Amino acid sequence: MRTIQKIAFFFELKSYGVCSWIARKIGISSSKVRIGFIYASFIALGSPLLIYFAMAWILEHKHFFGFTRIKRPTVWEL
């Protein structure tokens, strides 16, 4: 039972960042995005989970893809 709790904690710690990232970009609640992934997984027989895991991997390694923004000074800071 202890290993199952460790696995669940790992996925809660790492994989929920995808839904919150999508929700921040779209501007909606992250619980709605999670529910959407759950419903889509039931309807499409689990194929959205592949997309979800790919997005989790990309977000974990986003420094390789150049997704980090460079903070540029605004007109008022010059």
Secondary structure, DSSP 8 states (H G I E B T S, - for coil): -HHHHHHHHHHHHHTHHHHHHHHHHHTS-HHHHHHHHHHHHHHTTTHHHHHHHHHHHHHHTHHHHT-S------GGG-
